[in-house]
Amino acid sequence: LSETELAQRLFEAAYRSASEENDLWWQIRALQELGWQDELKEVLIQHQSEIEETGTSLLREALYQATGEKDKLDEERRRRAEGIRIERFSPQE
């Protein structure tokens, strides 16, 4: 079994497990890693209201990308970028 095949099987198992446990975040991450775009879009759309109400910024970005809602995608990315704060550390003296 190659490393790529092993990773594929592990993500397939993770997707099945996440589906059984209704763990939306892991379902989406596994589908993204597997490259299963049709299934990913289906899951995102099925859970659209849940993602918009309680999902993370990254889940909302994935949703808007899947649905082609460019304005919402851009807004979500802008909000996330504003939330990132860069701190400069000075060497301890």
Protein Blocks (a to p, Z undefined) as FASTA:
>chain_A
ZZklmmmmmmmmmmmmmmmnopaklmmmmmmmnopaklmmmmmmmmmmmmmmmmcfklmm
mmmmmnopaklmmmmmmmmmmmpccddddddZZ
